[in-house]
Amino acid sequence: MGQVSPYQVIRRPVNTEKSRNAAVDNQYVFEVDRRANKSQIRDAVEYIFKVNVVQVRVMNMAPKYGRWGRKHVKRSPAWKKAVVTVAQGQQIEIFEGV
């Protein structure tokens, strides 16, 4: 991916019940650029939210398919999810009070 802005690496926070429960354990879930690697995600989260990242886990999420008559069509594209663990005692405010 080369030299990119941290704001291009992090697309959006994933706000689900499971991700809100993980925030109690200092784990935050983001949708990230599909070409981003773990070190780019770590640097982006540390730069944007001013926290210390302990661990980054990434998953490639498969696209969702549907039917339109006999054809199989793509309802949503594939995307990449990152679960970021921050240092003990730190938190990301965007997830608080949600």
VENSULNOR-V716816 format. One record per residue. N is the residue number from 0. OMEGA is omega in whole degrees, 0 to 359 (999 if undefined). Layout:
N:OMEGA, N:OMEGA
This chain:
0:178, 1:181, 2:182, 3:177, 4:176, 5:180, 6:174, 7:181, 8:181, 9:181, 10:182, 11:171, 12:177, 13:185, 14:176, 15:178, 16:180, 17:180, 18:176, 19:177, 20:179, 21:180, 22:176, 23:179, 24:180, 25:177, 26:183, 27:187, 28:180, 29:165, 30:184, 31:177, 32:185, 33:181, 34:184, 35:176, 36:187, 37:182, 38:176, 39:178, 40:178, 41:181, 42:181, 43:181, 44:179, 45:181, 46:186, 47:188, 48:177, 49:177, 50:175, 51:182, 52:180, 53:186, 54:176, 55:174, 56:182, 57:177, 58:171, 59:182, 60:183, 61:176, 62:177, 63:181, 64:176, 65:180, 66:171, 67:188, 68:179, 69:183, 70:171, 71:182, 72:180, 73:179, 74:179, 75:184, 76:174, 77:179, 78:182, 79:181, 80:178, 81:174, 82:186, 83:176, 84:179, 85:184, 86:181, 87:179, 88:178, 89:179, 90:177, 91:189, 92:182, 93:181, 94:185, 95:176, 96:181, 97:999
